[in-house]
């Protein structure tokens, strides 16, 4: 197999890992701890992907000071137990292995704080496949997906924009790829909807990890 791309970038939550249970359990715990009602499931689903502080402000109506308190509570539970309420999507390890064997360089571009991301990829035994790990800052509020994509490209040694693809499951990933000028492949098996992904510019959708392969490899036969 030959990789279609020189550099392949992955979001973490909803793309590499089915991590919703731990994120949502920890977010609900934090929201209740500061005295706010837990939003309905269709709103809570939107907490998976963006920085937690941003989501607490946008979806719960918290001010920044209270959101900072809630982020600390969220992080305490997530770091203690939430990160283990998590699993790799079936086929991810094999996909990463095959991409590396095909000559691609791999990096994350995730809104999860880097210490948590590093612990998760180490726990699941996939750290060895990555040439770089790019993630959000520690404050739980700000992360620029286009900046992370640019950083990941640099950390992987550089490439032309047409030689890079971003794989993610939310409109944040799609918008970031469009702004950064790289291809985007929607992991529609994740937590974003096809409607939001299409509205953000996604043209190619994979409903399973296996369905990513035709977009990532050139068949030599």
ABEGO torsion letter per residue (X at the ends): XBBABABBBBBABGAABBAAAAAAAAAAAAAAAAGBBBBBAAAAAAABGBBAAAAAAAAAGBBAAAAAAAAAAAAAAAAAAAAABBBBBBGAAAAAAAAAAAGBBBBBBBABBAAAAAAAAAAAGAAAABABBBBBBAAGABBBAAAAAAAAAAAAGEBBAAABBBBBABAAAAAAAAAAGBBBBBBAABABBAAAAAAAGBABBBABAAAAAAAABBBAX
